[in-house]
């Protein structure tokens, strides 16, 4: 904006000084009404600004597209994400395991998230890694993220969705590829199976759910959720107060 505002201010001051009444060198044209050169300048400068800013917006919007694969020689890790009331379900289709409220991934490897909701709108967000993106029932969105270094990256729900919203958080734990392989192997050796019956139990509203894993996942469970073959979650009950929430009473 300063590239436009500052020259305009300077030009205004320069014109006022040059065409002052005491300057006899200034050429006055009281009957002047049109100049093609002035029209060219007046319209070309805003047009160039629009083209310049439009080009930046066009290039930037494509470079920052959440669904744009990240440049890397490593094969992306596929992770399917389902937002529930009030917890996160992460499915690893290639490893055949799943987890609730815990996300483990190898550092230095692109993560390709497919994201949907089993209930109301929600927002999947890992602030230290990149963009947030909506999860919507009956739809799937895509997001590429990457943790360059091992560590703990807090994730959260960035959209109010009811009583359990404040506890709808998870940690993305970035580990070495060897540690991730060991985690996937350990997860596949213990825990329940995530089939249709187990998924229907997940639809039950629950708060502050401790992380746990599933040793196996029913084939194309994520596709059944997105295609609405499986039922939606209950969602927040409009106008009804959760019994665990008591209103503040004034003394």
C-alpha positions as a LaTeX table, in Angstrom:
\begin{tabular}{lrrr}
\hline
Residue & $x$ (\AA) & $y$ (\AA) & $z$ (\AA) \\
\hline
Unk1 & 0.00 & 0.00 & 0.00 \\
Unk2 & 2.87 & 2.39 & 0.75 \\
Unk3 & 4.10 & 1.90 & $-2.82$ \\
Unk4 & 0.87 & 3.64 & $-3.90$ \\
Unk5 & 0.24 & 6.02 & $-1.01$ \\
Unk6 & 3.73 & 7.55 & $-0.70$ \\
Unk7 & 4.14 & 8.48 & $-4.43$ \\
Unk8 & 0.59 & 9.90 & $-4.42$ \\
Unk9 & 1.36 & 12.13 & $-1.44$ \\
Unk10 & 4.66 & 13.26 & $-2.97$ \\
Unk11 & 3.00 & 13.98 & $-6.32$ \\
Unk12 & 0.27 & 16.00 & $-4.59$ \\
Unk13 & 2.84 & 18.12 & $-2.78$ \\
Unk14 & 4.93 & 18.52 & $-5.95$ \\
Unk15 & 1.95 & 19.66 & $-8.04$ \\
Unk16 & 0.79 & 22.08 & $-5.35$ \\
Unk17 & 4.28 & 23.58 & $-5.11$ \\
Unk18 & 4.87 & 23.82 & $-8.89$ \\
Unk19 & 1.51 & 25.32 & $-9.75$ \\
Unk20 & 1.54 & 27.85 & $-6.93$ \\
Unk21 & 0.41 & 31.35 & $-7.86$ \\
Unk22 & 3.91 & 32.85 & $-7.53$ \\
Unk23 & 5.55 & 30.40 & $-9.97$ \\
Unk24 & 5.66 & 32.19 & $-13.31$ \\
Unk25 & 7.35 & 29.25 & $-15.04$ \\
Unk26 & 4.33 & 26.98 & $-14.56$ \\
Unk27 & 2.17 & 26.77 & $-17.68$ \\
Unk28 & $-1.50$ & 27.34 & $-16.83$ \\
Unk29 & $-4.20$ & 26.01 & $-19.17$ \\
Unk30 & $-7.54$ & 27.11 & $-17.79$ \\
Unk31 & $-9.45$ & 25.70 & $-20.80$ \\
Unk32 & $-7.72$ & 22.31 & $-20.65$ \\
Unk33 & $-10.11$ & 19.34 & $-20.57$ \\
Unk34 & $-8.36$ & 16.16 & $-21.85$ \\
Unk35 & $-4.90$ & 14.64 & $-22.21$ \\
Unk36 & $-4.33$ & 11.19 & $-23.69$ \\
Unk37 & $-0.94$ & 10.88 & $-21.97$ \\
Unk38 & $-2.44$ & 11.65 & $-18.57$ \\
Unk39 & $-5.26$ & 9.16 & $-19.19$ \\
Unk40 & $-2.67$ & 6.51 & $-20.07$ \\
Unk41 & $-0.74$ & 7.13 & $-16.86$ \\
Unk42 & $-3.85$ & 7.33 & $-14.68$ \\
Unk43 & $-5.19$ & 3.99 & $-15.92$ \\
Unk44 & $-1.96$ & 2.07 & $-16.55$ \\
Unk45 & $-0.56$ & 2.42 & $-13.03$ \\
Unk46 & $-3.66$ & 0.95 & $-11.26$ \\
Unk47 & $-3.86$ & $-1.74$ & $-13.96$ \\
Unk48 & $-0.23$ & $-2.73$ & $-13.39$ \\
Unk49 & $-0.82$ & $-2.81$ & $-9.63$ \\
Unk50 & $-3.85$ & $-5.08$ & $-10.09$ \\
Unk51 & $-1.89$ & $-7.39$ & $-12.41$ \\
Unk52 & 1.03 & $-7.49$ & $-9.97$ \\
Unk53 & $-1.05$ & $-8.20$ & $-6.87$ \\
Unk54 & $-3.30$ & $-10.59$ & $-8.81$ \\
Unk55 & $-0.23$ & $-12.51$ & $-9.96$ \\
Unk56 & 1.05 & $-12.80$ & $-6.41$ \\
Unk57 & $-2.37$ & $-14.02$ & $-5.21$ \\
Unk58 & $-2.66$ & $-16.52$ & $-8.08$ \\
Unk59 & 0.80 & $-18.01$ & $-7.56$ \\
Unk60 & 0.57 & $-17.95$ & $-3.76$ \\
Unk61 & $-2.86$ & $-19.58$ & $-3.64$ \\
Unk62 & $-1.62$ & $-22.47$ & $-5.78$ \\
Unk63 & 1.63 & $-22.87$ & $-3.86$ \\
Unk64 & $-0.27$ & $-22.90$ & $-0.55$ \\
Unk65 & $-3.08$ & $-25.20$ & $-1.72$ \\
Unk66 & $-3.62$ & $-27.67$ & 1.16 \\
Unk67 & $-4.08$ & $-30.51$ & $-1.34$ \\
Unk68 & $-0.82$ & $-29.76$ & $-3.16$ \\
Unk69 & 1.75 & $-32.55$ & $-2.55$ \\
Unk70 & 4.90 & $-31.43$ & $-0.78$ \\
Unk71 & 8.15 & $-31.74$ & $-2.77$ \\
Unk72 & 9.99 & $-34.72$ & $-1.33$ \\
Unk73 & 11.81 & $-37.85$ & $-2.45$ \\
Unk74 & 10.02 & $-39.82$ & 0.28 \\
Unk75 & 6.65 & $-41.46$ & $-0.35$ \\
Unk76 & 3.87 & $-39.69$ & 1.59 \\
Unk77 & 2.34 & $-41.50$ & 4.55 \\
Unk78 & $-1.42$ & $-41.92$ & 4.11 \\
Unk79 & $-3.51$ & $-41.02$ & 7.17 \\
Unk80 & $-7.30$ & $-40.88$ & 7.27 \\
Unk81 & $-8.80$ & $-38.54$ & 9.88 \\
Unk82 & $-12.33$ & $-38.61$ & 11.30 \\
Unk83 & $-13.56$ & $-35.98$ & 13.76 \\
Unk84 & $-16.09$ & $-37.34$ & 16.26 \\
Unk85 & $-17.87$ & $-36.06$ & 19.37 \\
Unk86 & $-15.40$ & $-35.30$ & 21.00 \\
Unk87 & $-12.31$ & $-37.13$ & 19.85 \\
Unk88 & $-10.14$ & $-37.73$ & 16.79 \\
Unk89 & $-9.86$ & $-41.03$ & 14.95 \\
Unk90 & $-6.71$ & $-41.64$ & 12.87 \\
Unk91 & $-6.62$ & $-44.55$ & 10.43 \\
Unk92 & $-3.40$ & $-45.77$ & 8.82 \\
Unk93 & $-4.66$ & $-47.69$ & 5.75 \\
Unk94 & $-1.20$ & $-48.89$ & 4.67 \\
Unk95 & $-0.26$ & $-50.13$ & 8.14 \\
Unk96 & $-3.75$ & $-51.48$ & 8.88 \\
Unk97 & $-3.94$ & $-49.87$ & 12.33 \\
Unk98 & $-5.78$ & $-46.94$ & 13.88 \\
Unk99 & $-5.55$ & $-44.68$ & 16.92 \\
Unk100 & $-7.75$ & $-42.34$ & 18.91 \\
Unk101 & $-6.44$ & $-38.95$ & 20.07 \\
Unk102 & $-2.85$ & $-39.91$ & 19.25 \\
Unk103 & $-1.01$ & $-39.38$ & 15.99 \\
Unk104 & 2.40 & $-40.91$ & 15.35 \\
Unk105 & 4.30 & $-40.15$ & 12.14 \\
Unk106 & 7.87 & $-40.33$ & 10.82 \\
Unk107 & 9.80 & $-37.06$ & 10.74 \\
Unk108 & 10.99 & $-35.84$ & 7.35 \\
Unk109 & 8.20 & $-37.66$ & 5.50 \\
Unk110 & 5.19 & $-35.87$ & 3.90 \\
Unk111 & 1.89 & $-36.73$ & 5.58 \\
Unk112 & $-1.13$ & $-36.96$ & 3.31 \\
Unk113 & $-4.29$ & $-36.48$ & 5.37 \\
Unk114 & $-7.76$ & $-37.33$ & 4.11 \\
Unk115 & $-10.17$ & $-35.67$ & 6.52 \\
Unk116 & $-13.88$ & $-36.04$ & 7.17 \\
Unk117 & $-16.35$ & $-35.64$ & 10.03 \\
Unk118 & $-18.70$ & $-38.15$ & 11.59 \\
Unk119 & $-20.74$ & $-35.33$ & 13.09 \\
Unk120 & $-20.80$ & $-31.53$ & 12.85 \\
Unk121 & $-18.24$ & $-29.29$ & 11.15 \\
Unk122 & $-14.85$ & $-29.35$ & 12.77 \\
Unk123 & $-11.36$ & $-28.06$ & 12.02 \\
Unk124 & $-8.19$ & $-30.16$ & 12.04 \\
Unk125 & $-5.24$ & $-28.03$ & 13.08 \\
Unk126 & $-1.59$ & $-28.67$ & 13.99 \\
Unk127 & $-0.43$ & $-25.05$ & 14.44 \\
Unk128 & 3.33 & $-25.64$ & 14.28 \\
Unk129 & 3.13 & $-27.60$ & 11.03 \\
Unk130 & 0.81 & $-25.64$ & 8.77 \\
Unk131 & $-2.69$ & $-24.82$ & 7.64 \\
Unk132 & $-5.91$ & $-25.77$ & 9.36 \\
Unk133 & $-8.68$ & $-27.35$ & 7.31 \\
Unk134 & $-12.35$ & $-28.19$ & 7.79 \\
Unk135 & $-13.72$ & $-31.67$ & 8.32 \\
Unk136 & $-17.28$ & $-32.08$ & 7.01 \\
Unk137 & $-19.73$ & $-34.96$ & 7.18 \\
Unk138 & $-20.26$ & $-36.65$ & 3.83 \\
Unk139 & $-17.22$ & $-34.91$ & 2.33 \\
Unk140 & $-13.47$ & $-35.42$ & 2.37 \\
Unk141 & $-10.76$ & $-32.77$ & 2.32 \\
Unk142 & $-7.04$ & $-33.20$ & 1.82 \\
Unk143 & $-4.06$ & $-31.71$ & 3.59 \\
Unk144 & $-0.30$ & $-32.22$ & 3.29 \\
Unk145 & 1.91 & $-31.56$ & 6.31 \\
Unk146 & 5.42 & $-32.53$ & 7.28 \\
Unk147 & 7.35 & $-32.52$ & 10.54 \\
Unk148 & 10.97 & $-31.87$ & 9.64 \\
Unk149 & 12.34 & $-32.80$ & 13.05 \\
Unk150 & 11.33 & $-35.36$ & 15.70 \\
Unk151 & 9.25 & $-33.92$ & 18.52 \\
Unk152 & 5.78 & $-33.39$ & 19.93 \\
Unk153 & 3.47 & $-31.15$ & 17.89 \\
Unk154 & 0.17 & $-30.33$ & 19.67 \\
Unk155 & $-2.96$ & $-30.65$ & 17.55 \\
Unk156 & $-6.46$ & $-29.43$ & 18.30 \\
Unk157 & $-9.98$ & $-28.80$ & 17.16 \\
Unk158 & $-10.26$ & $-25.20$ & 15.98 \\
Unk159 & $-14.05$ & $-25.11$ & 15.68 \\
Unk160 & $-16.47$ & $-25.12$ & 18.62 \\
Unk161 & $-18.54$ & $-28.29$ & 18.42 \\
Unk162 & $-20.19$ & $-28.78$ & 21.81 \\
Unk163 & $-19.50$ & $-29.58$ & 25.44 \\
Unk164 & $-16.38$ & $-31.70$ & 24.86 \\
Unk165 & $-14.72$ & $-29.26$ & 22.48 \\
Unk166 & $-12.09$ & $-28.04$ & 24.96 \\
Unk167 & $-10.71$ & $-31.57$ & 25.47 \\
Unk168 & $-10.69$ & $-32.47$ & 21.77 \\
Unk169 & $-6.92$ & $-32.34$ & 21.42 \\
Unk170 & $-4.14$ & $-34.69$ & 20.39 \\
Unk171 & $-0.38$ & $-34.82$ & 20.04 \\
Unk172 & 1.35 & $-35.47$ & 16.74 \\
Unk173 & 4.47 & $-37.34$ & 17.79 \\
Unk174 & 7.12 & $-37.17$ & 15.07 \\
Unk175 & 9.66 & $-39.98$ & 15.38 \\
Unk176 & 12.36 & $-41.57$ & 13.26 \\
Unk177 & 11.21 & $-43.95$ & 10.48 \\
Unk178 & 12.55 & $-46.89$ & 12.51 \\
Unk179 & 10.59 & $-45.81$ & 15.58 \\
Unk180 & 7.44 & $-45.38$ & 13.50 \\
Unk181 & 7.79 & $-48.89$ & 12.07 \\
Unk182 & 8.22 & $-50.23$ & 15.60 \\
Unk183 & 5.15 & $-48.33$ & 16.79 \\
Unk184 & 3.01 & $-49.64$ & 13.91 \\
Unk185 & 4.21 & $-53.19$ & 14.60 \\
Unk186 & 3.41 & $-52.87$ & 18.31 \\
Unk187 & $-0.02$ & $-51.36$ & 17.57 \\
Unk188 & $-0.89$ & $-54.25$ & 15.23 \\
Unk189 & $-0.10$ & $-56.74$ & 17.99 \\
Unk190 & $-2.46$ & $-55.43$ & 20.68 \\
Unk191 & $-5.78$ & $-53.70$ & 21.13 \\
Unk192 & $-9.29$ & $-54.18$ & 19.69 \\
Unk193 & $-10.35$ & $-54.35$ & 16.04 \\
Unk194 & $-11.94$ & $-51.28$ & 14.48 \\
Unk195 & $-14.92$ & $-52.79$ & 12.69 \\
Unk196 & $-18.41$ & $-51.41$ & 12.13 \\
Unk197 & $-19.56$ & $-52.30$ & 15.65 \\
Unk198 & $-16.51$ & $-50.64$ & 17.23 \\
Unk199 & $-17.02$ & $-47.57$ & 15.06 \\
Unk200 & $-20.65$ & $-47.28$ & 16.15 \\
Unk201 & $-19.41$ & $-47.28$ & 19.75 \\
Unk202 & $-17.03$ & $-44.45$ & 18.85 \\
Unk203 & $-20.03$ & $-42.41$ & 17.69 \\
Unk204 & $-21.22$ & $-42.25$ & 21.30 \\
Unk205 & $-20.38$ & $-38.85$ & 22.72 \\
Unk206 & $-17.46$ & $-38.93$ & 25.14 \\
Unk207 & $-15.11$ & $-36.36$ & 26.61 \\
Unk208 & $-11.44$ & $-36.27$ & 27.57 \\
Unk209 & $-10.74$ & $-39.64$ & 25.92 \\
Unk210 & $-7.34$ & $-41.12$ & 26.67 \\
Unk211 & $-5.30$ & $-42.21$ & 23.61 \\
Unk212 & $-5.43$ & $-45.85$ & 22.51 \\
Unk213 & $-4.92$ & $-47.90$ & 19.35 \\
Unk214 & $-6.71$ & $-50.52$ & 17.23 \\
Unk215 & $-4.71$ & $-53.49$ & 15.97 \\
Unk216 & $-6.75$ & $-53.84$ & 12.77 \\
Unk217 & $-9.22$ & $-51.82$ & 10.72 \\
Unk218 & $-12.19$ & $-53.02$ & 8.70 \\
Unk219 & $-11.55$ & $-52.74$ & 4.98 \\
Unk220 & $-12.56$ & $-49.35$ & 3.50 \\
Unk221 & $-14.10$ & $-48.17$ & 6.76 \\
Unk222 & $-13.17$ & $-44.58$ & 5.91 \\
Unk223 & $-14.93$ & $-44.85$ & 2.55 \\
Unk224 & $-18.07$ & $-46.13$ & 4.28 \\
Unk225 & $-17.99$ & $-43.12$ & 6.62 \\
Unk226 & $-17.58$ & $-40.58$ & 3.80 \\
Unk227 & $-20.21$ & $-42.23$ & 1.59 \\
Unk228 & $-22.63$ & $-42.13$ & 4.57 \\
Unk229 & $-23.15$ & $-45.89$ & 4.56 \\
Unk230 & $-22.46$ & $-45.65$ & 8.27 \\
Unk231 & $-24.65$ & $-43.36$ & 10.40 \\
Unk232 & $-23.53$ & $-39.93$ & 11.61 \\
Unk233 & $-22.77$ & $-39.05$ & 15.20 \\
Unk234 & $-25.37$ & $-37.54$ & 17.46 \\
Unk235 & $-23.89$ & $-34.04$ & 17.37 \\
Unk236 & $-24.46$ & $-31.38$ & 20.02 \\
Unk237 & $-28.03$ & $-31.30$ & 21.33 \\
Unk238 & $-29.27$ & $-27.79$ & 20.60 \\
Unk239 & $-30.92$ & $-26.15$ & 23.58 \\
Unk240 & $-30.11$ & $-28.97$ & 25.99 \\
Unk241 & $-27.50$ & $-28.71$ & 28.70 \\
Unk242 & $-25.16$ & $-31.59$ & 29.45 \\
Unk243 & $-25.84$ & $-32.80$ & 33.03 \\
Unk244 & $-22.13$ & $-32.54$ & 33.80 \\
Unk245 & $-22.22$ & $-28.79$ & 33.13 \\
Unk246 & $-23.77$ & $-26.80$ & 35.97 \\
Unk247 & $-24.67$ & $-23.11$ & 35.50 \\
Unk248 & $-23.00$ & $-20.47$ & 37.66 \\
Unk249 & $-25.18$ & $-19.26$ & 40.48 \\
Unk250 & $-24.78$ & $-15.80$ & 41.94 \\
Unk251 & $-24.73$ & $-15.49$ & 45.74 \\
\hline
\end{tabular}
